[in-house]
Amino acid sequence: MKIEDNRSNVRTFSDLIVGDWFECENNIYIKIDEKTNHLKYNAVDAETGIMYKVTENVNVCLLDDVTLVLN
């Protein structure tokens, strides 16, 4: 099997805006406004809900076509 990943949305975390979904280290996150939470987190893991502080210069993959499916 050949797997080809043609995503070209790699950028630094600081390039994202609040509400952007992104992949980093095989996990999916959403960027949040760290100014609105007193703990200074700036991302939430979409699967676990755990909040994280992502360094501004970390390379991430912007997910610009995200679909939420509710069953």
N, CA, C and O atoms as a printed pandas DataFrame, in Angstrom:
     atom_number atom_name residue_name chain_id  residue_number  x_coord  y_coord  z_coord
0              1         N          MET        A               1    0.851   -1.168    0.000
1              2        CA          MET        A               1    0.000    0.000    0.000
2              3         C          MET        A               1    0.897    1.231    0.000
3              4         O          MET        A               1    1.926    1.268    0.674
4              5         N          LYS        A               2    0.495    2.222   -0.756
5              6        CA          LYS        A               2    1.199    3.489   -0.801
6              7         C          LYS        A               2    0.288    4.568   -0.226
7              8         O          LYS        A               2   -0.851    4.721   -0.668
8              9         N          ILE        A               3    0.773    5.299    0.736
9             10        CA          ILE        A               3    0.023    6.400    1.330
10            11         C          ILE        A               3    0.721    7.689    0.947
11            12         O          ILE        A               3    1.920    7.858    1.166
12            13         N          GLU        A               4   -0.043    8.580    0.381
13            14        CA          GLU        A               4    0.502    9.862   -0.051
14            15         C          GLU        A               4   -0.246   10.984    0.648
15            16         O          GLU        A               4   -1.460   11.118    0.499
16            17         N          ASP        A               5    0.467   11.772    1.396
17            18        CA          ASP        A               5   -0.126   12.898    2.131
18            19         C          ASP        A               5    0.213   14.184    1.385
19            20         O          ASP        A               5    1.362   14.626    1.394
20            21         N          ASN        A               6   -0.773   14.773    0.748
21            22        CA          ASN        A               6   -0.548   15.977   -0.048
22            23         C          ASN        A               6   -0.960   17.262    0.665
23            24         O          ASN        A               6   -1.084   18.315    0.040
24            25         N          ARG        A               7   -1.167   17.170    1.955
25            26        CA          ARG        A               7   -1.539   18.384    2.675
26            27         C          ARG        A               7   -0.400   19.386    2.615
27            28         O          ARG        A               7    0.759   19.040    2.842
28            29         N          SER        A               8   -0.730   20.598    2.315
29            30        CA          SER        A               8    0.293   21.640    2.229
30            31         C          SER        A               8   -0.035   22.798    3.164
31            32         O          SER        A               8    0.371   23.934    2.919
32            33         N          ASN        A               9   -0.747   22.520    4.203
33            34        CA          ASN        A               9   -1.187   23.569    5.122
34            35         C          ASN        A               9   -0.293   23.675    6.355
35            36         O          ASN        A               9   -0.768   24.013    7.438
36            37         N          VAL        A              10    0.992   23.389    6.196
37            38        CA          VAL        A              10    1.903   23.484    7.333
38            39         C          VAL        A              10    2.244   24.948    7.568
39            40         O          VAL        A              10    2.600   25.685    6.649
40            41         N          ARG        A              11    2.126   25.335    8.807
41            42        CA          ARG        A              11    2.451   26.703    9.218
42            43         C          ARG        A              11    2.787   26.698   10.699
43            44         O          ARG        A              11    2.669   25.660   11.351
44            45         N          THR        A              12    3.196   27.814   11.235
45            46        CA          THR        A              12    3.468   27.871   12.669
46            47         C          THR        A              12    2.170   28.131   13.424
47            48         O          THR        A              12    1.220   28.689   12.876
48            49         N          PHE        A              13    2.144   27.728   14.666
49            50        CA          PHE        A              13    0.952   27.908   15.499
50            51         C          PHE        A              13    0.546   29.375   15.566
51            52         O          PHE        A              13   -0.644   29.686   15.601
52            53         N          SER        A              14    1.513   30.272   15.585
53            54        CA          SER        A              14    1.199   31.703   15.688
54            55         C          SER        A              14    0.457   32.223   14.460
55            56         O          SER        A              14   -0.189   33.268   14.541
56            57         N          ASP        A              15    0.529   31.526   13.329
57            58        CA          ASP        A              15   -0.189   31.928   12.121
58            59         C          ASP        A              15   -1.685   31.616   12.186
59            60         O          ASP        A              15   -2.467   32.167   11.411
60            61         N          LEU        A              16   -2.085   30.738   13.103
61            62        CA          LEU        A              16   -3.486   30.347   13.209
62            63         C          LEU        A              16   -4.292   31.431   13.908
63            64         O          LEU        A              16   -3.748   32.260   14.638
64            65         N          ILE        A              17   -5.605   31.408   13.668
65            66        CA          ILE        A              17   -6.500   32.306   14.393
66            67         C          ILE        A              17   -7.378   31.466   15.323
67            68         O          ILE        A              17   -7.530   30.260   15.132
68            69         N          VAL        A              18   -7.939   32.112   16.310
69            70        CA          VAL        A              18   -8.818   31.424   17.263
70            71         C          VAL        A              18   -9.947   30.744   16.489
71            72         O          VAL        A              18  -10.585   31.356   15.632
72            73         N          GLY        A              19  -10.182   29.480   16.801
73            74        CA          GLY        A              19  -11.215   28.693   16.125
74            75         C          GLY        A              19  -10.668   27.782   15.050
75            76         O          GLY        A              19  -11.383   26.904   14.568
76            77         N          ASP        A              20   -9.397   27.971   14.653
77            78        CA          ASP        A              20   -8.797   27.087   13.648
78            79         C          ASP        A              20   -8.561   25.701   14.239
79            80         O          ASP        A              20   -8.142   25.557   15.387
80            81         N          TRP        A              21   -8.842   24.678   13.418
81            82        CA          TRP        A              21   -8.550   23.301   13.770
82            83         C          TRP        A              21   -7.200   22.955   13.165
83            84         O          TRP        A              21   -6.894   23.362   12.044
84            85         N          PHE        A              22   -6.386   22.198   13.910
85            86        CA          PHE        A              22   -5.063   21.850   13.407
86            87         C          PHE        A              22   -4.622   20.500   13.948
87            88         O          PHE        A              22   -5.134   20.009   14.953
88            89         N          GLU        A              23   -3.652   19.916   13.246
89            90        CA          GLU        A              23   -3.069   18.644   13.671
90            91         C          GLU        A              23   -1.642   18.902   14.117
91            92         O          GLU        A              23   -0.901   19.649   13.478
92            93         N          CYS        A              24   -1.270   18.279   15.213
93            94        CA          CYS        A              24    0.085   18.386   15.741
94            95         C          CYS        A              24    0.404   17.072   16.449
95            96         O          CYS        A              24   -0.323   16.655   17.350
96            97         N          GLU        A              25    1.485   16.427   16.041
97            98        CA          GLU        A              25    1.909   15.157   16.636
98            99         C          GLU        A              25    0.781   14.128   16.642
99           100         O          GLU        A              25    0.551   13.450   17.643
100          101         N          ASN        A              26    0.076   14.022   15.506
101          102        CA          ASN        A              26   -0.987   13.031   15.289
102          103         C          ASN        A              26   -2.227   13.227   16.154
103          104         O          ASN        A              26   -3.024   12.301   16.308
104          105         N          ASN        A              27   -2.397   14.410   16.715
105          106        CA          ASN        A              27   -3.604   14.738   17.466
106          107         C          ASN        A              27   -4.274   15.937   16.821
107          108         O          ASN        A              27   -3.614   16.752   16.178
108          109         N          ILE        A              28   -5.589   16.046   16.994
109          110        CA          ILE        A              28   -6.371   17.135   16.434
110          111         C          ILE        A              28   -6.729   18.105   17.562
111          112         O          ILE        A              28   -7.180   17.693   18.630
112          113         N          TYR        A              29   -6.522   19.399   17.306
113          114        CA          TYR        A              29   -6.756   20.444   18.300
114          115         C          TYR        A              29   -7.558   21.583   17.676
115          116         O          TYR        A              29   -7.680   21.687   16.455
116          117         N          ILE        A              30   -8.098   22.428   18.543
117          118        CA          ILE        A              30   -8.688   23.695   18.122
118          119         C          ILE        A              30   -7.979   24.798   18.910
119          120         O          ILE        A              30   -7.745   24.678   20.112
120          121         N          LYS        A              31   -7.643   25.877   18.194
121          122        CA          LYS        A              31   -6.972   26.995   18.856
122          123         C          LYS        A              31   -8.008   27.814   19.618
123          124         O          LYS        A              31   -9.078   28.117   19.090
124          125         N          ILE        A              32   -7.687   28.170   20.859
125          126        CA          ILE        A              32   -8.563   28.995   21.679
126          127         C          ILE        A              32   -7.824   30.264   22.082
127          128         O          ILE        A              32   -6.602   30.347   21.960
128          129         N          ASP        A              33   -8.566   31.240   22.558
129          130        CA          ASP        A              33   -7.999   32.518   22.971
130          131         C          ASP        A              33   -7.467   32.387   24.390
131          132         O          ASP        A              33   -8.241   32.263   25.340
132          133         N          GLU        A              34   -6.161   32.414   24.534
133          134        CA          GLU        A              34   -5.590   32.249   25.876
134          135         C          GLU        A              34   -5.864   33.444   26.775
135          136         O          GLU        A              34   -5.725   33.342   27.994
136          137         N          LYS        A              35   -6.246   34.563   26.202
137          138        CA          LYS        A              35   -6.549   35.741   27.023
138          139         C          LYS        A              35   -7.853   35.578   27.785
139          140         O          LYS        A              35   -8.085   36.278   28.771
140          141         N          THR        A              36   -8.717   34.653   27.338
141          142        CA          THR        A              36  -10.015   34.494   27.995
142          143         C          THR        A              36  -10.011   33.412   29.065
143          144         O          THR        A              36  -11.030   33.190   29.720
144          145         N          ASN        A              37   -8.889   32.740   29.251
145          146        CA          ASN        A              37   -8.830   31.747   30.328
146          147         C          ASN        A              37   -7.646   32.066   31.233
147          148         O          ASN        A              37   -6.566   32.406   30.749
148          149         N          HIS        A              38   -7.835   31.960   32.491
149          150        CA          HIS        A              38   -6.812   32.366   33.456
150          151         C          HIS        A              38   -5.633   31.400   33.542
151          152         O          HIS        A              38   -4.641   31.702   34.206
152          153         N          LEU        A              39   -5.719   30.250   32.887
153          154        CA          LEU        A              39   -4.658   29.250   32.972
154          155         C          LEU        A              39   -3.647   29.351   31.832
155          156         O          LEU        A              39   -2.654   28.623   31.822
156          157         N          LYS        A              40   -3.886   30.245   30.871
157          158        CA          LYS        A              40   -2.974   30.524   29.759
158          159         C          LYS        A              40   -2.811   29.362   28.779
159          160         O          LYS        A              40   -1.764   29.225   28.146
160          161         N          TYR        A              41   -3.834   28.534   28.653
161          162        CA          TYR        A              41   -3.830   27.505   27.614
162          163         C          TYR        A              41   -4.281   28.139   26.314
163          164         O          TYR        A              41   -5.021   29.122   26.327
164          165         N          ASN        A              42   -3.834   27.575   25.163
165          166        CA          ASN        A              42   -4.216   28.154   23.882
166          167         C          ASN        A              42   -4.717   27.128   22.874
167          168         O          ASN        A              42   -4.912   27.451   21.702
168          169         N          ALA        A              43   -4.928   25.878   23.329
169          170        CA          ALA        A              43   -5.438   24.835   22.437
170          171         C          ALA        A              43   -6.167   23.775   23.252
171          172         O          ALA        A              43   -5.870   23.550   24.425
172          173         N          VAL        A              44   -7.139   23.125   22.590
173          174        CA          VAL        A              44   -7.896   22.046   23.224
174          175         C          VAL        A              44   -7.821   20.812   22.331
175          176         O          VAL        A              44   -8.066   20.903   21.128
176          177         N          ASP        A              45   -7.485   19.667   22.906
177          178        CA          ASP        A              45   -7.469   18.401   22.171
178          179         C          ASP        A              45   -8.910   18.022   21.843
179          180         O          ASP        A              45   -9.739   17.911   22.746
180          181         N          ALA        A              46   -9.216   17.824   20.575
181          182        CA          ALA        A              46  -10.591   17.556   20.137
182          183         C          ALA        A              46  -11.130   16.236   20.654
183          184         O          ALA        A              46  -12.341   16.098   20.826
184          185         N          GLU        A              47  -10.277   15.275   20.903
185          186        CA          GLU        A              47  -10.747   13.963   21.355
186          187         C          GLU        A              47  -10.922   13.893   22.867
187          188         O          GLU        A              47  -11.891   13.309   23.352
188          189         N          THR        A              48   -9.992   14.484   23.612
189          190        CA          THR        A              48  -10.017   14.340   25.065
190          191         C          THR        A              48  -10.589   15.553   25.798
191          192         O          THR        A              48  -11.051   15.435   26.932
192          193         N          GLY        A              49  -10.556   16.718   25.149
193          194        CA          GLY        A              49  -10.989   17.945   25.814
194          195         C          GLY        A              49   -9.940   18.549   26.720
195          196         O          GLY        A              49  -10.189   19.559   27.377
196          197         N          ILE        A              50   -8.760   17.935   26.762
197          198        CA          ILE        A              50   -7.670   18.439   27.601
198          199         C          ILE        A              50   -7.099   19.699   26.954
199          200         O          ILE        A              50   -6.904   19.757   25.740
200          201         N          MET        A              51   -6.837   20.702   27.787
201          202        CA          MET        A              51   -6.296   21.968   27.297
202          203         C          MET        A              51   -4.777   21.927   27.334
203          204         O          MET        A              51   -4.181   21.319   28.223
204          205         N          TYR        A              52   -4.149   22.589   26.343
205          206        CA          TYR        A              52   -2.699   22.604   26.213
206          207         C          TYR        A              52   -2.195   24.005   25.940
207          208         O          TYR        A              52   -2.945   24.873   25.492
208          209         N          LYS        A              53   -0.932   24.216   26.212
209          210        CA          LYS        A              53   -0.213   25.432   25.825
210          211         C          LYS        A              53    0.727   25.024   24.691
211          212         O          LYS        A              53    1.685   24.281   24.907
212          213         N          VAL        A              54    0.446   25.513   23.484
213          214        CA          VAL        A              54    1.283   25.217   22.320
214          215         C          VAL        A              54    2.219   26.394   22.108
215          216         O          VAL        A              54    1.789   27.547   22.122
216          217         N          THR        A              55    3.499   26.104   21.911
217          218        CA          THR        A              55    4.489   27.138   21.660
218          219         C          THR        A              55    4.219   27.798   20.315
219          220         O          THR        A              55    3.902   27.112   19.342
220          221         N          GLU        A              56    4.340   29.106   20.249
221          222        CA          GLU        A              56    3.986   29.883   19.062
222          223         C          GLU        A              56    4.752   29.476   17.804
223          224         O          GLU        A              56    4.212   29.596   16.704
224          225         N          ASN        A              57    5.993   28.997   17.931
225          226        CA          ASN        A              57    6.794   28.673   16.745
226          227         C          ASN        A              57    6.728   27.204   16.325
227          228         O          ASN        A              57    7.486   26.783   15.452
228          229         N          VAL        A              58    5.836   26.419   16.932
229          230        CA          VAL        A              58    5.678   25.010   16.584
230          231         C          VAL        A              58    4.987   24.891   15.230
231          232         O          VAL        A              58    4.010   25.593   14.966
232          233         N          ASN        A              59    5.490   24.004   14.370
233          234        CA          ASN        A              59    4.839   23.748   13.085
234          235         C          ASN        A              59    3.622   22.852   13.299
235          236         O          ASN        A              59    3.698   21.826   13.975
236          237         N          VAL        A              60    2.509   23.257   12.714
237          238        CA          VAL        A              60    1.258   22.507   12.788
238          239         C          VAL        A              60    0.672   22.410   11.390
239          240         O          VAL        A              60    1.096   23.123   10.481
240          241         N          CYS        A              61   -0.299   21.530   11.221
241          242        CA          CYS        A              61   -0.980   21.390    9.940
242          243         C          CYS        A              61   -2.400   21.917   10.103
243          244         O          CYS        A              61   -3.209   21.326   10.818
244          245         N          LEU        A              62   -2.701   23.032    9.437
245          246        CA          LEU        A              62   -4.034   23.616    9.489
246          247         C          LEU        A              62   -5.021   22.684    8.800
247          248         O          LEU        A              62   -4.774   22.229    7.683
248          249         N          LEU        A              63   -6.135   22.399    9.462
249          250        CA          LEU        A              63   -7.204   21.581    8.889
250          251         C          LEU        A              63   -8.311   22.536    8.484
251          252         O          LEU        A              63   -9.112   22.957    9.318
252          253         N          ASP        A              64   -8.357   22.878    7.205
253          254        CA          ASP        A              64   -9.285   23.910    6.772
254          255         C          ASP        A              64  -10.599   23.393    6.205
255          256         O          ASP        A              64  -11.407   24.167    5.692
256          257         N          ASP        A              65  -10.812   22.088    6.297
257          258        CA          ASP        A              65  -12.071   21.510    5.832
258          259         C          ASP        A              65  -12.524   20.466    6.847
259          260         O          ASP        A              65  -12.419   19.264    6.604
260          261         N          VAL        A              66  -13.032   20.937    7.990
261          262        CA          VAL        A              66  -13.398   20.068    9.103
262          263         C          VAL        A              66  -14.919   19.908    9.131
263          264         O          VAL        A              66  -15.662   20.878    8.976
264          265         N          THR        A              67  -15.367   18.666    9.330
265          266        CA          THR        A              67  -16.798   18.372    9.408
266          267         C          THR        A              67  -17.084   17.676   10.732
267          268         O          THR        A              67  -16.420   16.697   11.074
268          269         N          LEU        A              68  -18.047   18.164   11.463
269          270        CA          LEU        A              68  -18.497   17.547   12.696
270          271         C          LEU        A              68  -19.730   16.723   12.391
271          272         O          LEU        A              68  -20.706   17.242   11.849
272          273         N          VAL        A              69  -19.698   15.436   12.734
273          274        CA          VAL        A              69  -20.827   14.548   12.476
274          275         C          VAL        A              69  -21.396   14.101   13.824
275          276         O          VAL        A              69  -20.684   13.518   14.642
276          277         N          LEU        A              70  -22.664   14.375   14.044
277          278        CA          LEU        A              70  -23.347   13.961   15.272
278          279         C          LEU        A              70  -24.283   12.802   14.948
279          280         O          LEU        A              70  -25.074   12.889   14.008
280          281         N          ASN        A              71  -24.202   11.739   15.704
281          282        CA          ASN        A              71  -25.071   10.583   15.506
282          283         C          ASN        A              71  -25.950   10.368   16.726
283          284         O          ASN        A              71  -26.756    9.437   16.750
